[in-house]
Amino acid sequence: MSAPDTNTDRQQRRHRGAIWGIAIAVLLGLGATALMLLDTTDGEEPPAETAAGAPEAPTE
């Protein structure tokens, strides 16, 4: 069954705040994800490893 009186203009006004809140939350989530990816992929080379897979000992 459908609602007896459907006023879509009034429904749009009533839900405007919730829709803006969802949009802001999505944008914040995307921004946090981008920052996390940029932080973990900072472009530095990983430390060199020997053939056995252990890190090289510092030379004096």
C-alpha atoms as a printed R data frame, in Angstrom:
   type eleno elety resid chain resno      x       y      z
1  ATOM     1    CA   MET     A     1  0.000   0.000  0.000
2  ATOM     2    CA   SER     A     2  1.130   3.530 -0.641
3  ATOM     3    CA   ALA     A     3  0.745   6.566  1.557
4  ATOM     4    CA   PRO     A     4 -2.592   8.373  1.125
5  ATOM     5    CA   ASP     A     5 -1.017  11.842  0.747
6  ATOM     6    CA   THR     A     6  2.422  12.030 -0.838
7  ATOM     7    CA   ASN     A     7  3.912  15.503 -0.729
8  ATOM     8    CA   THR     A     8  7.437  15.073 -2.086
9  ATOM     9    CA   ASP     A     9  8.356  18.751 -1.651
10 ATOM    10    CA   ARG     A    10  7.697  18.581  2.074
11 ATOM    11    CA   GLN     A    11  9.550  15.272  2.342
12 ATOM    12    CA   GLN     A    12 12.572  16.782  0.597
13 ATOM    13    CA   ARG     A    13 12.652  19.659  3.095
14 ATOM    14    CA   ARG     A    14 12.316  17.320  6.069
15 ATOM    15    CA   HIS     A    15 15.145  15.032  4.947
16 ATOM    16    CA   ARG     A    16 17.560  17.729  3.730
17 ATOM    17    CA   GLY     A    17 19.585  17.724  6.976
18 ATOM    18    CA   ALA     A    18 19.980  13.950  7.006
19 ATOM    19    CA   ILE     A    19 21.067  13.869  3.378
20 ATOM    20    CA   TRP     A    20 23.671  16.605  4.010
21 ATOM    21    CA   GLY     A    21 24.900  14.677  7.057
22 ATOM    22    CA   ILE     A    22 25.336  11.497  5.026
23 ATOM    23    CA   ALA     A    23 27.152  13.383  2.262
24 ATOM    24    CA   ILE     A    24 29.524  15.009  4.766
25 ATOM    25    CA   ALA     A    25 30.217  11.657  6.447
26 ATOM    26    CA   VAL     A    26 31.047  10.060  3.082
27 ATOM    27    CA   LEU     A    27 33.396  12.908  2.177
28 ATOM    28    CA   LEU     A    28 35.141  12.717  5.556
29 ATOM    29    CA   GLY     A    29 35.541   8.954  5.145
30 ATOM    30    CA   LEU     A    30 37.044   9.374  1.675
31 ATOM    31    CA   GLY     A    31 39.381  12.075  2.967
32 ATOM    32    CA   ALA     A    32 40.523   9.903  5.878
33 ATOM    33    CA   THR     A    33 41.122   6.981  3.523
34 ATOM    34    CA   ALA     A    34 43.165   9.165  1.175
35 ATOM    35    CA   LEU     A    35 45.276  10.482  4.051
36 ATOM    36    CA   MET     A    36 45.862   6.961  5.341
37 ATOM    37    CA   LEU     A    37 46.953   5.753  1.897
38 ATOM    38    CA   LEU     A    38 49.253   8.723  1.418
39 ATOM    39    CA   ASP     A    39 50.799   8.167  4.843
40 ATOM    40    CA   THR     A    40 51.507   4.482  4.253
41 ATOM    41    CA   THR     A    41 52.876   5.023  0.742
42 ATOM    42    CA   ASP     A    42 55.282   7.878  1.404
43 ATOM    43    CA   GLY     A    43 57.680   6.845 -1.364
44 ATOM    44    CA   GLU     A    44 60.568   5.788  0.844
45 ATOM    45    CA   GLU     A    45 62.515   2.718 -0.152
46 ATOM    46    CA   PRO     A    46 62.250  -0.236  2.223
47 ATOM    47    CA   PRO     A    47 65.447  -1.220  4.032
48 ATOM    48    CA   ALA     A    48 67.843  -3.394  2.015
49 ATOM    49    CA   GLU     A    49 67.803  -7.068  2.887
50 ATOM    50    CA   THR     A    50 70.467  -9.732  2.550
51 ATOM    51    CA   ALA     A    51 70.000 -12.929  0.582
52 ATOM    52    CA   ALA     A    52 68.803 -14.724  3.727
53 ATOM    53    CA   GLY     A    53 66.078 -12.134  4.240
54 ATOM    54    CA   ALA     A    54 67.508 -10.592  7.421
55 ATOM    55    CA   PRO     A    55 68.239  -6.873  7.545
56 ATOM    56    CA   GLU     A    56 71.863  -5.923  6.942
57 ATOM    57    CA   ALA     A    57 74.007  -5.251  9.995
58 ATOM    58    CA   PRO     A    58 75.252  -1.682 10.249
59 ATOM    59    CA   THR     A    59 78.853  -1.236  9.161
60 ATOM    60    CA   GLU     A    60 81.314   0.617 11.338
